[in-house]
């Protein structure tokens, strides 16, 4: 879960490398480092801490050169120390490596290299790569030395490699960890993701597993692990660099919360045509196939898993298709049962989540069709899947996902409409009502964002509480889980989400006058009266009730300490509106506590290692 950036150019690359690392820092901020070639020597500076902290200590601006690599670390192997920070070098200080991933057989390789006389300076798995390449350089040129080294490595990697003896050449390689190539004018780039280099180029090549790139300032060549050159398509990215900047907001998370009306509008745009749902050619699944689906399995992690749980409710309630939601991290290890008419859906904001990719590959072994819901064009899961639906949220920089989550819900809703029509589980009037409902959501979300005073008051009153419980029922139970997760992620306050009825089976013992209890209770014909009963149970024990309720509700404000109103909508869409106040509540509490909201401790945006 580290960030990598590299540049080879006809001019000094210091500022571009520094800015690239700054844009990547959400991927890891335990330590940071850079390496430049100046003349025929490797010049490295690195240290423990965030980029600006280390910059104050070592002054990265003193590094000069037309080629360089940089790294921000989220530690896996080895403690957070300067010696374990990247880049790592070989014994002769001629090979420099930055790495994202995990080398699973590094211990065996390290023992082998030590017996050959190699001296190691760090505790990391990464350092073996530099020494393995060095060992191969005795009899091979650099491209071959890299290829031979990678043929020995087991595990995941995204690599940037410099050679002091060939100062105009930058080598990159990937396997199961994200890495892209940026094609510029008189310069070329490598990076862990698109936004980090978008201010310099929007021409992108996506490396696939077991591919190696050799870059100079004016050329790029891609090879497979056997050394065969491969033609690769150059993609043009339509995001603007400005979309990945804060634009006056205090934090990216707050900016991205406020971008949700636009993000959902973009996700709906051109996909609703004359009361029909129409997906782009990337969708890849025919109507004839969709009519035959008799089971859906959704695999995801974290926030995307909560979206999947919400989608399960939609698909079963409306399309009448049996649906199961699996943790992607567990799916691949339990030998799942897959029938020929089972559809496996993978949900991931980045498209690079290691466990989700592994689950998708496992599903494909059974010969079933796969569909990915993703925010990043050309990412790994989109290339593996038979079909794709993009969420169109735009770049999401804050580690705690917000707009990616609600756009995932919107996509699942659209997909449910399509299946309901094909399966004839809803008539045309019902489908029209669903479409009319989702069309109103962007404006309704804006009204929620405009009414932030009650949420801010709750944050000011309760930011010093150490625990909280989030309750929901039906389609809003996953929203309770997501609300609790957001609070944990950015404020470090312990919070748990529960189905409201389960409160009596244990959590009710925790409720007292110091316990905030957030209850998601929009008015519906399914669970509303039951949730009112749950609120009464909390109130009887002195709990602090913060309720999310429909705008015309007259009962809940009499029972709750605080009521945050959301517009009336269809029951299946209430989850989108209810999620936003919970995002804002988590944000404001974290802000009151002075947390580093966009870069929460121990977390990274994309979990690209198991």
C-alpha positions, -999 to 999 in steps of 0.1 A, spaced: 0 0 0 29 23 -8 31 50 -34 56 51 -63 65 78 -87 93 81 -113 103 106 -140 128 105 -168 131 139 -187 152 163 -206 153 187 -177 155 186 -139 127 165 -124 129 174 -87 97 195 -86 77 169 -106 89 141 -84 81 160 -52 46 169 -64 40 134 -75 48 121 -41 27 147 -25 -3 136 -46 5 99 -37 10 104 1 -25 91 9 -11 56 0 14 57 28 31 81 51 52 61 75 84 73 57 94 88 24 124 89 1 138 99 -33 167 89 -55 182 109 -84 211 101 -107 235 130 -109 264 122 -132 270 85 -126 261 84 -89 229 76 -70 219 104 -47 194 94 -21 175 112 7 149 96 29 135 97 64 107 87 88 75 107 87 53 125 62 67 142 31 67 177 45 82 165 78 111 147 61 116 175 36 123 199 65 149 175 78 167 165 46 157 192 20 147 172 -10 152 203 -32 189 198 -30 185 166 -51 191 174 -88 189 153 -120 169 145 -151 158 111 -137 145 101 -104 122 78 -84 103 84 -52 84 64 -26 60 69 3 57 39 26 29 21 44 50 -5 63 46 -42 59 80 -59 64 103 -41 89 96 -14 114 92 23 105 129 34 104 151 54 81 169 22 71 137 5 61 125 36 41 128 33 3 146 36 -20 168 6 -14 202 -1 -31 226 -29 -38 260 -35 -23 278 -13 -49 252 16 -47 246 12 -84 210 -1 -84 181 18 -67 147 3 -62 113 15 -49 86 -11 -44 49 -15 -35 38 -50 -27 50 -81 -8 78 -105 -19 66 -137 -4 99 -157 -9 122 -129 2 135 -148 32 148 -177 10 163 -153 -16 179 -132 12 196 -163 27 209 -173 -8 223 -138 -15 239 -135 19 258 -168 12 271 -152 -20 285 -123 0 257 -97 -3 253 -73 27 218 -62 37 211 -29 54 173 -31 61 147 -55 74 125 -51 43 116 -77 17 123 -50 -10 160 -49 -6 164 -84 -20 153 -71 -54 182 -47 -56 207 -74 -46 191 -100 -69 195 -76 -99 230 -68 -88 238 -105 -88 225 -109 -123 244 -79 -136 276 -99 -135 265 -117 -167 237 -96 -181 227 -62 -193 202 -43 -171 170 -52 -188 179 -89 -187 191 -86 -151 157 -72 -141 139 -99 -160 159 -127 -145 154 -112 -110 116 -110 -115 115 -146 -127 128 -156 -92 103 -135 -72 71 -148 -58 45 -123 -47 32 -88 -57 52 -59 -69 51 -25 -85 87 -14 -91 107 16 -102 144 9 -108 173 32 -116 209 22 -127 238 46 -120 256 32 -150 227 40 -174 215 74 -162 189 79 -190 169 48 -184 140 41 -160 127 6 -156 93 -3 -142 75 -36 -135 43 -48 -120 26 -79 -108 -6 -77 -87 1 -42 -76 -10 -11 -96 15 8 -118 9 31 -148 31 47 -174 26 84 -182 36 95 -217 47 131 -218 66 155 -242 104 149 -238 96 130 -206 79 99 -193 65 89 -159 57 59 -138 32 62 -109 9 42 -86 -21 60 -99 -33 85 -124 -40 117 -103 -4 118 -91 9 127 -126 -22 142 -142 -9 177 -141 19 166 -164 2 142 -188 -32 126 -195 -17 99 -218 -16 67 -198 -5 31 -204 -18 5 -179 8 -22 -172 -5 -57 -168 8 -84 -145 43 -97 -152 51 -68 -176 83 -47 -176 86 -12 -191 118 4 -202 116 42 -204 138 70 -216 127 106 -220 117 100 -256 107 63 -258 88 36 -240 90 -2 -246 69 -28 -228 80 -64 -224 65 -96 -209 85 -116 -184 100 -137 -212 114 -106 -228 90 -104 -257 80 -68 -266 43 -61 -264 22 -33 -281 2 -13 -255 -27 11 -260 -23 47 -248 -54 58 -230 -65 95 -227 -77 104 -192 -106 129 -191 -102 139 -154 -88 173 -150 -58 179 -126 -79 205 -108 -104 178 -99 -78 163 -75 -72 195 -57 -90 208 -25 -105 239 -42 -108 258 -9 -121 230 13 -102 223 45 -98 186 36 -103 164 6 -128 144 26 -151 175 30 -147 184 -6 -156 149 -17 -186 148 6 -198 180 -11 -191 166 -46 -217 138 -42 -246 155 -59 -224 161 -90 -208 126 -88 -242 109 -87 -255 131 -115 -225 122 -136 -230 85 -128 -267 87 -140 -259 109 -170 -269 92 -203 -276 59 -186 -313 68 -182 -330 71 -215 -368 73 -219 -373 54 -186 -348 28 -196 -314 20 -181 -287 18 -208 -251 10 -199 -220 16 -222 -203 -10 -243 -179 -18 -214 -209 -33 -196 -202 -64 -216 -232 -86 -206 -260 -93 -230 -297 -92 -222 -300 -129 -230 -274 -137 -204 -289 -115 -178 -323 -131 -181 -307 -165 -172 -290 -153 -140 -304 -172 -110 -278 -162 -84 -255 -133 -77 -224 -132 -55 -209 -99 -47 -173 -97 -34 -158 -65 -19 -139 -51 11 -145 -23 36 -168 5 24 -174 -13 -8 -186 -43 12 -212 -21 28 -223 -10 -6 -226 -46 -16 -248 -54 14 -271 -25 3 -271 -39 -32 -280 -73 -19 -312 -59 -5 -321 -41 -37 -314 -71 -59 -334 -95 -38 -363 -72 -29 -368 -58 -65 -352 -81 -90 -360 -113 -70 -325 -128 -76 -309 -147 -47 -278 -126 -38 -249 -133 -14 -223 -108 -2 -188 -122 5 -157 -106 21 -133 -108 -9 -105 -117 16 -124 -149 26 -141 -158 -7 -110 -173 -24 -102 -196 5 -135 -214 10 -140 -232 -23 -173 -214 -32 -201 -232 -51 -206 -216 -85 -233 -225 -110 -232 -216 -147 -259 -190 -142 -241 -173 -113 -229 -138 -118 -200 -126 -96 -198 -88 -91 -167 -72 -77 -169 -37 -62 -138 -16 -57 -132 22 -58 -97 18 -70 -99 -14 -89 -66 -24 -73 -77 -40 -40 -56 -71 -38 -82 -93 -21 -110 -83 -45 -87 -90 -75 -79 -124 -60 -115 -132 -54 -124 -122 -90 -97 -145 -104 -110 -173 -82 -145 -168 -96 -132 -169 -131 -117 -204 -125 -153 -217 -123 -162 -203 -157 -188 -178 -144 -194 -144 -158 -180 -115 -138 -189 -78 -136 -169 -51 -118 -182 -18 -104 -153 5 -102 -143 42 -102 -109 39 -121 -108 33 -158 -83 7 -169 -77 -6 -133 -69 -42 -127 -104 -55 -119 -118 -38 -149 -94 -56 -172 -101 -90 -155 -139 -87 -156 -162 -97 -184 -181 -64 -179 -177 -31 -162 -199 -3 -148 -179 28 -140 -191 50 -111 -179 83 -125 -172 97 -91 -139 114 -103 -107 111 -83 -112 104 -46 -82 114 -26 -94 112 10 -86 78 25 -121 75 40 -144 68 10 -174 90 6 -185 99 -30 -172 65 -42 -196 48 -18 -228 67 -28 -220 63 -65 -216 26 -60 -251 26 -44 -264 45 -74 -249 20 -99 -263 -10 -79 -297 7 -81 -295 12 -119 -283 -24 -123 -313 -35 -102 -337 -16 -124 -322 -32 -155 -325 -67 -141 -360 -61 -127 -371 -51 -162 -355 -81 -179 -368 -105 -153 -402 -88 -154 -404 -86 -116 -415 -50 -118 -439 -34 -143 -432 -4 -164 -450 20 -140 -429 7 -111 -397 11 -131 -407 46 -140 -412 54 -103 -377 41 -95 -361 61 -122 -380 93 -112 -367 86 -76 -331 84 -85 -333 114 -108 -342 135 -77 -313 123 -56 -286 148 -66 -309 178 -57 -320 160 -25 -284 154 -15 -277 191 -19 -304 199 5 -288 175 31 -255 192 26 -270 227 30 -285 217 64 -253 210 83 -259 230 115 -275 201 135 -247 178 125 -221 203 135 -238 208 169 -238 170 175 -200 170 167 -194 199 191 -213 182 219 -201 146 216 -166 147 200 -151 137 233 -171 105 238 -151 73 236 -177 49 222 -209 50 201 -234 26 185 -250 30 151 -284 12 145 -303 6 113 -328 -20 99 -334 -34 64 -316 -15 37 -302 10 62 -285 -16 84 -254 -15 60 -256 23 64 -252 19 101 -221 -2 95 -207 24 71 -214 53 95 -196 35 123 -167 27 100 -164 64 89 -162 75 126 -136 49 134 -115 57 103 -111 94 107 -117 102 144 -103 70 160 -134 68 182 -147 32 188 -180 27 171 -201 -3 161 -229 -8 137 -257 -32 144 -291 -42 131 -314 -23 155 -332 -55 166 -299 -71 176 -293 -44 202 -312 -64 227 -288 -93 222 -258 -78 239 -251 -41 229 -279 -28 251 -257 -35 281 -234 -7 269 -260 20 268 -259 47 295 -261 85 297 -226 88 281 -234 66 250 -243 83 217 -266 61 197 -271 70 161 -303 56 147 -311 56 110 -349 58 108 -364 72 76 -401 66 73 -410 34 55 -437 7 55 -412 -20 64 -393 -12 96 -403 23 109 -425 12 138 -399 -14 149 -371 13 149 -394 35 170 -395 7 195 -357 4 195 -354 42 201 -377 39 231 -354 11 245 -323 34 241 -342 63 257 -353 42 287 -316 36 294 -305 72 291 -287 69 258 -280 100 237 -302 95 206 -291 110 173 -317 101 147 -317 103 109 -353 108 100 -376 118 70 -383 155 67 -420 153 77 -415 130 107 -433 142 138 -427 113 162 -389 109 162 -381 145 171 -401 139 203 -380 109 212 -345 118 200 -321 142 216 -311 153 180 -329 148 147 -312 152 113 -337 153 86 -333 139 50 -358 144 21 -385 118 15 -376 93 -11 -382 57 -21 -372 32 6 -345 17 -16 -329 52 -21 -331 63 15 -297 46 21 -279 72 -2 -294 101 16 -288 87 50 -252 80 44 -243 117 39 -251 131 73 -231 102 88 -201 112 67 -204 148 78 -208 137 115 -176 117 113 -158 145 95 -168 172 120 -159 151 150 -125 142 136 -120 179 128 -128 189 163 -103 164 175 -76 177 152 -71 145 133 -53 142 101 -86 135 83 -73 128 47 -45 105 60 -58 86 90 -31 67 109 -24 31 98 -47 34 68 -41 37 31 -64 45 2 -59 13 -17 -52 -20 1 -30 -35 -27 -15 -63 -6 -32 -91 13 
